[in-house]
Amino acid sequence: MKALATLDETDLKILAALNLNPKSSYEDIAYVADLPVEEVEKRVKRMMDEGVILNYGLKLREDVLEMLPPKESLKEFEKKIVLKSSDIAGLASEVNRVFGTGSGIILNYAGIGIGQSIANEKTLSNKEETFTIIKRALEERGFGEVFIEFDPTSSSGRILLKNMPFPKENQIHEVLEMLVKGVFQGFVSKALKTNKISLSKERCVAKGDDVCLLSFRIEG
């Protein structure tokens, strides 16, 4: 066996996403890892050449698997997030403490599951109602004031979160942002029956801003 290649934090984010869902496309991985698609493709191909990824099935080397959060943690944390919505910051801190690099990925996928569950409980009469419901759901789960702008002509918009009642430690807000992105993506994809949702951050409390601002585009 070759010596293990040097893997940085970005490599581990990509591998964690693939390990949770081996059928992920480059676009899916780019979303959950918050990376450009081209960067994901380049790194996946490099790790295949280096023998870190043994095939795109996905099969990772055992010594690499030991570096990633376990798959079973996803459902457990999804349950805890639903049950502990009044203490989201504490949960995010604990997930980050235990899993480090993989914590954002875990909370993102858990958020997708939460968003899909919320959508299953609702009947929508039009696309605009989608954003009213997810705004209310995020506010009820303790994310402060949520404002969503949507332009139907371009199928794009922005999500603004103000007065988030969480401490401003960078790590906490980074993983909370991944949770928000997941809840939004899961709800919208289920409600509007599309998986083509792209999100990008414009402002973030973890980077020193007063608010969290995400832009999004829906295709299909």
C-alpha positions in Angstrom: 0.0 0.0 0.0 1.2 3.5 -0.8 2.0 5.9 2.0 -1.1 8.0 2.7 -1.1 11.2 0.7 -1.2 14.5 2.5 -4.9 15.5 2.9 -5.9 19.0 3.8 -9.2 20.2 5.3 -10.8 20.7 1.9 -9.9 17.1 0.8 -11.5 15.8 4.0 -14.7 17.8 3.3 -15.0 16.3 -0.1 -14.3 12.8 1.1 -16.9 13.2 4.0 -19.5 14.3 1.5 -18.7 11.3 -0.8 -18.7 8.9 2.1 -22.2 10.0 3.1 -23.5 9.7 -0.5 -21.2 7.9 -3.0 -23.6 8.9 -5.8 -23.0 12.6 -5.3 -22.3 14.6 -8.4 -19.5 17.1 -8.5 -22.2 19.8 -8.2 -23.6 18.2 -5.1 -20.2 17.9 -3.4 -19.4 21.5 -4.4 -22.6 22.6 -2.6 -22.1 20.8 0.7 -18.3 21.5 0.8 -18.8 25.2 -0.3 -16.3 24.9 -3.1 -16.2 25.6 -6.9 -17.2 22.6 -9.0 -13.9 22.8 -10.9 -12.0 22.5 -7.6 -14.0 19.5 -6.5 -13.4 17.7 -9.8 -9.7 18.4 -9.8 -9.3 17.2 -6.2 -11.3 14.0 -6.7 -9.3 13.1 -9.8 -6.1 13.8 -7.9 -7.1 11.6 -4.9 -8.1 8.8 -7.3 -4.6 9.0 -8.9 -3.0 9.0 -5.4 -5.0 5.9 -4.4 -6.9 7.7 -1.6 -10.2 6.9 -3.5 -9.9 3.3 -4.7 -12.9 3.6 -7.0 -15.8 6.0 -7.6 -18.2 3.4 -6.1 -17.2 4.8 -3.4 -14.5 2.8 -1.7 -12.0 4.6 0.5 -8.9 3.2 2.2 -9.4 2.1 5.8 -6.8 4.6 7.1 -8.7 7.4 5.3 -12.1 6.3 6.6 -10.8 6.5 10.2 -10.4 10.3 9.6 -14.0 10.9 8.6 -17.2 11.2 10.8 -19.2 7.9 10.8 -22.2 7.6 8.4 -24.5 6.6 11.3 -23.9 10.0 12.9 -26.1 11.7 10.3 -29.4 10.3 11.4 -28.6 10.6 15.1 -27.7 14.3 14.7 -30.8 14.9 12.6 -33.0 13.6 15.4 -31.2 15.7 18.0 -31.5 18.9 15.9 -35.3 18.3 15.7 -35.6 17.6 19.4 -33.1 20.4 20.5 -34.2 23.3 18.4 -34.1 25.6 21.4 -30.4 24.9 21.9 -29.1 24.9 18.3 -25.9 26.7 19.2 -25.0 24.2 21.9 -25.6 21.3 19.5 -23.5 22.9 16.8 -20.7 23.4 19.3 -20.8 19.8 20.4 -20.9 18.5 16.8 -18.0 20.7 15.9 -16.0 19.6 19.0 -16.5 15.9 18.2 -16.2 15.9 14.5 -14.2 19.0 13.7 -13.7 19.3 9.9 -16.7 17.0 9.2 -19.2 18.9 11.4 -20.4 21.2 8.7 -21.0 18.3 6.3 -23.0 16.4 9.0 -25.2 19.4 9.9 -25.7 20.2 6.2 -27.0 16.8 5.4 -29.1 16.7 8.6 -30.5 20.1 7.6 -31.5 18.7 4.2 -33.4 15.9 6.0 -35.1 18.5 8.3 -36.1 20.6 5.3 -37.6 17.7 3.5 -39.6 16.7 6.5 -41.0 20.2 6.8 -42.0 20.1 3.2 -43.8 16.8 3.6 -46.1 18.4 6.2 -47.1 21.3 3.9 -49.4 21.8 0.9 -48.2 24.6 -1.3 -50.5 26.6 -3.6 -47.7 28.6 -5.4 -43.9 29.0 -5.5 -43.9 32.2 -3.5 -45.6 30.4 -0.6 -42.6 28.1 -0.4 -40.4 31.0 0.9 -43.0 32.2 3.4 -43.1 28.7 4.9 -39.4 28.2 5.1 -38.9 31.7 6.5 -41.3 30.9 9.3 -39.7 27.5 9.9 -36.2 28.9 10.3 -37.5 31.6 12.7 -39.4 29.1 14.8 -36.1 27.1 15.1 -34.3 30.0 16.6 -32.3 31.5 13.7 -33.4 35.1 14.5 -35.1 37.3 11.9 -35.2 35.8 8.4 -35.9 37.7 5.2 -36.2 36.0 1.8 -36.3 37.9 -1.4 -37.2 36.0 -4.6 -37.3 37.2 -8.2 -39.5 34.8 -10.2 -38.3 36.2 -13.5 -34.7 35.0 -12.8 -35.6 32.2 -10.3 -33.0 33.7 -7.9 -33.1 35.4 -4.6 -31.4 36.1 -1.3 -31.7 34.9 2.3 -30.9 37.4 5.1 -30.6 36.3 8.7 -30.4 39.1 11.3 -30.1 39.1 15.1 -29.1 35.4 15.2 -29.0 34.6 19.0 -25.7 32.7 18.9 -22.2 33.6 20.1 -20.0 35.0 17.4 -17.3 32.3 17.5 -16.3 31.6 13.9 -16.6 27.8 14.1 -20.1 27.9 15.4 -21.4 30.3 12.8 -19.7 28.3 10.0 -21.5 25.1 10.9 -24.8 26.9 11.6 -24.6 28.4 8.1 -24.2 24.9 6.7 -27.3 23.8 8.7 -29.4 26.7 7.3 -28.3 26.0 3.8 -29.3 22.4 4.2 -32.7 23.1 5.6 -33.4 25.6 2.8 -32.2 23.2 0.1 -34.1 20.2 1.5 -37.3 22.2 1.8 -37.2 23.9 -1.6 -36.0 20.8 -3.5 -38.9 18.7 -2.0 -41.5 21.4 -2.3 -40.6 22.5 -5.8 -39.5 19.0 -7.0 -36.0 20.1 -8.2 -32.5 19.2 -7.1 -30.9 22.1 -9.0 -30.5 24.7 -6.3 -27.3 26.6 -5.9 -26.4 28.7 -2.9 -23.5 31.0 -2.1 -22.6 33.2 0.8 -22.2 36.9 0.4 -21.9 37.9 4.0 -21.3 35.8 7.1 -21.1 36.4 10.9 -18.2 34.0 11.1 -16.3 36.4 8.8 -17.0 39.4 10.9 -20.3 40.6 9.3 -23.3 41.6 11.4 -25.7 39.4 9.3 -25.6 36.2 7.4 -26.6 36.7 3.7 -26.9 33.9 1.2 -27.8 34.1 -2.5 -29.6 31.3 -4.3 -30.7 30.3 -7.7 -33.3 27.6 -8.7 -33.2 25.8 -12.0 -35.8 23.5 -13.3 
